[in-house]
Amino acid sequence: MNVTVEVAGEGTHEVSVEDPTYADLLAAVDLSPHEATAMVDGRPVPEDQPVEAERVTVVRLIKGG
């Protein structure tokens, strides 16, 4: 499955993963569920849910400073 993953404020990635969960998409862009959340249509989705969307936005919950 090909998914467009937009990391808010950091760029867009094309990810190809077979039978992915949202946690798999986070891992594909080098983030963990502890530091970011996946959102579909502006709503957060559980990290263990199978991906059904073709476009996912990732919002970082922790930002270094």
C-alpha positions in Angstrom: 0.0 0.0 0.0 1.3 3.5 -0.9 0.5 6.2 1.6 1.4 9.9 1.5 2.6 10.9 5.0 2.8 14.6 5.7 4.9 15.4 8.8 3.4 18.8 9.8 6.0 21.5 9.3 8.7 19.1 8.2 7.8 17.7 4.8 6.0 15.0 2.9 7.0 11.3 2.4 5.7 8.6 0.1 5.6 5.4 2.1 5.1 1.9 0.8 4.2 -0.6 3.5 2.3 -3.9 3.2 -0.7 -4.2 5.6 0.5 -1.2 7.7 -0.8 0.2 10.9 -0.5 3.8 11.8 2.4 2.9 14.1 4.2 1.4 11.0 3.7 4.8 9.2 5.2 6.6 12.1 8.2 4.3 12.2 8.7 4.8 8.4 9.2 8.5 9.0 11.5 7.8 12.0 9.0 8.8 14.7 7.4 6.8 17.5 3.8 6.9 18.9 5.3 8.5 22.0 6.4 11.6 20.1 3.8 11.9 17.3 0.3 11.1 16.4 -1.3 10.2 13.0 -4.3 12.1 11.9 -6.8 11.4 9.1 -9.2 14.1 8.1 -8.1 16.2 11.1 -8.9 13.5 13.6 -6.3 11.4 15.5 -6.4 7.6 14.8 -5.2 4.8 17.1 -1.7 3.7 16.3 -2.7 0.0 16.2 -5.5 0.5 13.7 -4.9 -0.7 10.1 -4.3 2.1 7.6 -7.2 2.7 5.3 -6.4 6.3 4.1 -4.1 7.2 1.2 -3.0 10.5 3.0 -2.0 10.8 6.6 -0.9 13.9 8.5 1.6 13.3 11.4 1.8 15.9 14.2 4.7 15.9 16.5 3.7 16.0 20.2 7.2 16.7 21.4 9.5 19.3 19.9 13.1 19.8 21.2 14.1 23.3 22.1 
